[in-house]
Amino acid sequence: MTTANIQMPEGAPEEVVTHALVRDVDLGAFGHKGTLALITLDNGLDHTRPNTFGPQSLMALDAAITEALSRKPDAIAITGKPFIFAAGADLSALSFITKREQSVAIGKLGHDVFRRLGECGTPTFAFINGLALGGGLEVGLHCNYRTLATTAFTGLPEVFLGLVPGWGGATILPKLIGPERAVQVIMLNALNNNTMMKSKDALALGVVDAVYEPSDFLEHSIAFAASVLSGAKKIERVDYSNDPAWESALASGRAAALKKYGGAEIASPNRALELIAASQKSTLGQGFDAEDQALADLTMSDSLRASLYAFNLIQKKRKKVEGAPKAALARKITRVGVVGAGLMASQLALLLLRNLKCPVVMTDIDQERADKGVAWVKGEIAKLV
Amino acid sequence: MSRTVVLVDAVRTPFGKAGSMYAGTRADDLMVRAIRGLLERNPKLDPKSIDDVAIAAATQTGDQGMNIGRSVALLAGLPNSVPGYSIDRWCAGALTAVTTVSGAIAFGAYDIAIAGGVEHMGNHPMGEGMDPNPRYLAEKIVDQDALAMGATAERLHDRFPQLTKERADRYAMNSQLKTAKAYADGKIQRDLIPTAARSAELGWGIATVDEAPRPTTTMEGLAGLKTPFRPAGRVTPGNSSGLNDGATAAILADEEKAKELGLTIKARLVTFAFAGVEPEVMGYGPVPSTIKALEKAGLTIGDIGAFEVNEAFAVQVIAFLDHFGIADDDPRVNPYGGAIAVGHPLASSGVRLMLNLARTFEEHPEVRYGITTMCIGLGMGGTVIWENPHFVGGSK
């Protein structure tokens, strides 16, 4: 049992707590005599407010793991609420942190809770039923096995945000899937405008062990767990500590970061590369400790604050513009005029046509130009069929 | 009949008590699970070759609406090219889905179809949105009792005084005991599709067994139950089926097509019949529908070696048995128990009878013919006669 008393920093919004509910599943119907303790992560809200992990959520998961273990199950599994596994750390409080110790404590709490899933001695499974980002995916990485819904997106966007996958991801993932693929997920995907993995990518990279369709994802995941427990299915793990690709993989990660930032030395990709490099020789425990330090250093930096501000601006405020009038007040658009029929005007006309699905009128200084613009738009539409 | 219709396979979700283990689960999701479980068990069947999907529900609104046949076909991931439609004959919905697609198969319009039913009585309480025409009562087309199923069961006791409460209770207890034994022997679980069920308060769980059975039922316990439909009546929650949530699904096919594809053949359709009775004694419906079906088949009741009778009410089953001179505890009748124990999610139950009968056929190759029959609200019965494909000769 983990104990922590983390005071959230002054001014931080109240945590939306992700609850962790435990239920027993009888594996008999799935061909294995025994039970599985199934933990559901659910913050009680719908999919538009994904599960996230702040201190109280981590403590709730900790208590659920304790509860699950007390039932002496054959396995423990963890899954999410409909459409969402977990979207990672609760970032809303991060920019309010003023003391480095607070930051270290949050990083350490995450590790202390999540690592129990890898160290408790009972086989653990993550049934990643929906979106799993950052700390959300890292919960799964601490488990012994992972299944993923075919429609679910996963990723480690931390480096994109100015952080590192610091709840185990930077250490576990290279050991699990090797340096090249870990650099792909942690560095290249994140730096490539935060590319998320589709399920087939996650499976091909070895991030997950099996994928199932969402309509009976949980049933198939439990059947997967039963077949692993009974020995009918064997999941082989590879030891990558002597993999010849370490150097080249790290070099490619470094090159990607330099390219992305025009040759500037940026802290978060560098720290991520250091953690990945260290994972070749370090134990998990050593890696987690190093992650705590990297996370704390980055959290206290101005660049992270700027990054979180920007992220908030483009992710949240773009969708819900502050002070904007209600959409219901808008007049229905039934016809659009575009002045000009050159390339840019034509592109705008096409965009308006496709999004508003109403007549679009283009004008220009003479008929020939107008005709040319209209013909271009028609040509683009024709390409679609 | 130029073409022979066969039951390829049938499955069901575990049945829950209404608004209990499936309280957080949609009806269409239950139906989807049954269909997907069914197709998973029959990998030789290419979903593209399914000619139609007929799904029954007694209340066709909300999560049982939107043309649930087509809706669940899409939600189950069947190809867009597979059509679907909805069926309603109250309790005999799935049974009618089976007979309707069978008719189309026999006619040659279809080769393969899925038939099934679902009822989430937690989401759709009996009589939800019902708006009986005032003429029913004003013109005495039916008596008030005809619209309350428990009251029709009391009326059946009235009609046949030899069908005592004691007999009904004993039949009900035996249903519970037979189901308990069938569970202990692992016979019911074979056709249950484990079904994920979420509760907002408890998280995700998996239903693997029926929720309703009461294996410790005793005659003393039953005798003490209230009679909600009439003071000092005979019909109790103990000798009736409950209010339940669940779904069933079956594959029906032309026999030649089934053989060509290497599909299993669990039962061969002989014929079917529906018949009406006075709505006030709707539970008597299986008697005339069975007489009619036997006549069509050129069989007598003595030719039938296995019975699956839906147990909406114990009195309705013993009324049927009494008519045909079959003992209340005849081992040919409902060997795995019935709806009194496992529950009766209205429109889904017909296929449950068939999957049980198919198991009886497997275990009893000496049995040639079996029937599935049920009573239907507003005074009807439906009966389907099946032939055992495993029959190897013998007395019946």
Interface residues (C-beta under 8 A of the other chain):
Chain A: L21 V22 R23 V25 D26 G28 A29 F30 L38 I39 T40 D42 G44 T79 P82 E213 S215 D216 L218 E219 I222
Chain B: D29 V32 R33 R36 G37 L75 A76 G77 Q189 L192 I193 P194 T195 A196 R198 A200 E201 L202 G203 W204 G205 I206 T208 V209
